Every structure is written in structure tokens, then in C-alpha cells.
Amino acid sequence: MFSKAQLRLIPALVVPLCCQGQGGRFSRETYPVLESAACRDCHNSNGVASASRLHFPDRAASPEQVEAFGESLGALVDRARPEESLLLRKPTQRVPHTGGRRIAPASPEEETLRAWVLHLATLHPVRTTSKATLTPAAPSTPPLRRLTHSQYDHTLRDLLGETGNPSAPFPPEDYVNGFKNQYEAQSISPLLAEAYGMAAEKLAASAVRKGTFSCTPGGADCRTRFVREFGRKVFRRPLDEDEVRRYLGLFPKLGEPARAAQTVIEAMLQSPSFLYWGETEPGPRGEAYARAARLSYFLWDSMPDDALLGSAAAGELDTAEGAVRAARRLLADPKARRSLDQFVSQWLQFDRVVSMVKERRSFPQFTREAAFAMTEETRRFLEDLVWNDGNFMEMFSAGHTIANADLASIYGLPPPADFARLSYAPGSGRAGILGHATFLALTAKPAETSPTGRGLFVREHFLCQNVPQPPPGVSTSLPRITEEKPLTNRDRLAVHLANESCASCHRLIDPIGFGFERFDAIGARHEKVKVTIPVDNRRQQARTVELEVDTRGWIAGIPDSEFSSPAELGRILASNRQCQECVVKQLFRYAMGRMETPADRPVIERVYAEFRDSQFRFKQLMISLVRWTEFPPKGS
């Protein structure tokens, strides 16, 4: 049934001797069939089928957990009529299946699955499995996290009054799980270590020139006070006595007090105690100081201030009520806007917008200034919803935006003098950020739209669903446009739906993108799509034809989700629980520096419920996230 090469790709087949008998039948026979059919790609907590009853265990699940999962599939078996069971009929596409046909009818794989269905039908009663037995645990203690480049800059601004961007020469950060602050990608490379050293040297020299001391560090008392006070700020906790002695020891060795103070600053700025944060700090109040750092870097994107460190020392952060009280104070400070900006810009990939290229002859309006205006529009629009306590789900459905003259010309609106609140024109089909040039340009190609790119972005960023990667070796080329047969994108992408290996993914994303086809590669509306007929001879002049646009779209897996414009899609997303919960998940990933695990489900559910009950106030979402991540529900 499977080749040796295929078998080697299925880790679940490595079963201990205790499971090699009848009890290991599912692991040996049926599980490899489901894995080979790529059922897991959609049936997981962040897959396209996340709302269904079928969730695969983690890839690291034990053989016992895999067997328990196999028996839990009895919930999808019709015991009276096993042949009619969803577990058998859906993957073979005998009943409509969003993922398409995953197992060929009458194949050996189907026979293996049928045998397991018949086995489950004989079990009495049908045994189910607790999710807890199938889920990996979340980290038992907060992980150690490195300062991101923006956190580094903001910390140096609050610590030393540094107004520049010291991280500008640092190596670029990688996106993982959609963000740049995920701890699994936060190692310090030799190049970054060297950059930290050079930055520390410059920052320390600047601090001494500016006199960043409360006294002249010449006398012993002043030196001690300087090391303790400055060290408390840099390390976000009091120094222990050994650290104090070590840094004080630099003064006699280096002679001149100013030079010694500069060396102390330089050393502290390269210490792991400065560059890393998150896990419990040493000392009797270590967890409280670590919590202070987690709060400040989440809500301020910077170091704790004296008041927050004081709260940690006084035990005021040891309770959920104290942590929430501190979070409210931090959110009332203007510095909170910096963290929101970081979250929004990474979630919506602003850096890709300002670096993208568009075909100049087709889109002369797209300039570097216009690209920055696009990101500024989205930033201001979402800031307005957050800081004025609007319903955050209106980010998808609002009938207005905050744009300047450059963007107004793209949208066909009267140009304002500066960024101003503008209502979308009636009948424009725009709504919320789905009508923003940021989204429409980002998800398009240099010269034309991309239904696939737009649909994929909606799935991944607004529904938190991971679409499987295309199979290796599959051709991604589309039919060539010819004089005899000019085609719209919808016509050309039909080739994907005709090929079963492509259709299983493209039917999940292309229909979403079709609803945006009245908006070109920079977000301007067109009633008909212009198609350029390519020529083989440079002496020939390319001809452009206009074709009617079919904007009917839908979201496979969401009932009654047909739409034909961004405005209609925005209303669907704004009222859809998966989308609402995705906002929670995205902020969780940003705040925690990692993907959520099934073990985090109780936290996600509590935070979502409070977000929903607040009428989707984003500030309440941030506060709830602090409350339940720092003090998780009992039993979770």
C-alpha cells in the first residue's frame, strides 16, 4: 500500500512493542492512511477545518495518544449504518468535503479506513478521548525572550534618552508565526553579538557625555548608588550583592571615574540580564520583577518604569487584580501606542508594503510616499478604533477610513488637506481595511491582481487558518493569454480547480480572492479588468482589452458566506466567531512570543469571552490577556 520511502515519512509508525498487537492497529494501519492523505493539514486547531469535530493530535503525540485518537473517531461513525459514516464518506468526497477528495474510492487506502470504521462500529459504548490526553503542554514557565529591535530602541530611549534608532545596523529580524518577536527565532548570531557590542560602546560614551548620573561617580558612596540605581533600571530588577561588587570593581582598575562609569554602562548593555527578559529573575521577588517586564514589553514595547518596578517590589503584582490594575495604568500612558503600532505593523506586514514594487506605466500613482501613506492610513484607522473604544471588529466592516490626498485620489474621493476621516463612496464596495490600499496592494502582484494571494491572506491573517503548502513538483503556471482567448484571472485560475492536487487548496483561497477583483494592484476600483495581450515581437505594440469581472466569492467551510465585494466580506468576517477569535490568537502570539497550543485553549476561551462581552473593545482584550496569561484558569 505504501512504499518504503513513504513509510519513513510517517513518524507515527514508530510504535513501541507494547502497541504492536491488536491495540496498536490504528497506529500501524489507519493512521498512516490519514497522514498520507494530509488530513492533519486542515484538521488542527489552526487549520481550515478548525471548527470541525475532528482535530488530529500533535505530531509529537505518544503511540498511546494516537491510539486514543483513533478510538475517539467513533464520534464520526454511524454504528447502525457504518458505510454511511462521515469518517468514510467525507475524505472520499462521497459527501461534500471542503478539503476535496483525499482518499480515492475503491483504493487500498479506503479499504483500510473502512476496516477501522467497521471496528469502531462494534465498540460499545463508543469511547471518546479527553482533549487533555492529546494536547502538548504549554511552557510550564515563561520562556526567556530577547529584546526585539524595536524593544531595544524603545528601552534605550526610556533608559538613556536616546532619540535615534540604535538597532538600525542590526541584522534584520525574521518573521515566525507572523511576528518578529517569537522566541524560537531569537538566538544571538555572531553578527548580532558584534552589533550589540558596537552599539553599547556608542551608547555608553553618549550617556557619559550627557551626564546620565545623579551624582559624580568619584566617591565610593556615589559609585555604589550609581551601580545599584542604574543596574536596577537596566536589568529590570535589583542587582544582587555579587553583581554590585563585580561592577564596582571596575572603578579602581580603570582609574578615571567617568571612564569606569562608561565601561560599567557598556558592560551592562551587553549583559544577558539586559538583552533577555521573561523568565523568573533571581532573588526573592524574582517572579514579580519578571512579571513587570512581561507587562511592560507587551503594553509599552519597552522597559518597566520606576512605578512598575516598585509595584513588583511591594507585591502588588502578585495577584490578578494587581496585575490588571497595573495594566490599566500602562495602557493609559502614551507609550502604549508604540506597542500597538508594533503589533499592527507586523500582523499586517507594513514592511512589505513600503518595499514592494508596482509596474510604473500601469500605476504611476504608486510612489514611495504613497506606500507610506497606505500604512499610515491603516495605522491611524486602527488606532482610532482602539484608543476611542470602538468595536474592533469594525476594522472589517466600517464604512469610513482615515486617508490623505494621495489615497483619496486612488479611492476616487475629494482630497483632504491632511489625513482625515473620509466616508467611502456609496456603491464603492469598500469596507474597513479590506478596502484599504494597504491590503489590496500588498496582496497583489506588481502588474495585476492576485485572487490567490488575497484569499490566502484572509485565511492566514484574519481567520488564523494554515493553508497546506502545494505538493512538490506541481506546476503553478497559468494558461497564457492570447489574442484569440483573452482570459480573466478567474478564467485562468480555473485550471487549479480542474486539477485535484491543486483544487484541494485553491478551492479554499481563490474564491475569497475573486470577491476583490474590482480592485486593481494598488487598490483603485475598476468596473472592467484590463488584460494585456502579450506579444512575441518587440516591434509589435501590446494590445489591451477590457473584460467583464465576475466577483462572486465565498469562504469554503463557513455557511452562508457568499459575497461579491470587500464590504460584504467585511460584514461576514466581523460577525464570524473564527475571525473574532483569530484577533485574540494573533494578539496572544504577539504577547507571548509563541504560537498557542491546545493546552492554552482555556486561556483563549476566557479572553475571547471577555473580548466579546465588551463589544470587542481592544483595550479590554489586552487587559484580559494580561489577566489570564499571568494567572491562568484553574485546571488549565
Order of alpha helices (4+ residues) and beta strands (2+ residues): alpha-alpha-alpha-alpha-alpha-beta-alpha-alpha-alpha-alpha-alpha-alpha-alpha-beta-alpha-alpha-alpha-alpha-alpha-alpha-alpha-beta-alpha-beta-alpha-alpha-alpha-alpha-beta-beta-alpha-alpha-alpha-alpha
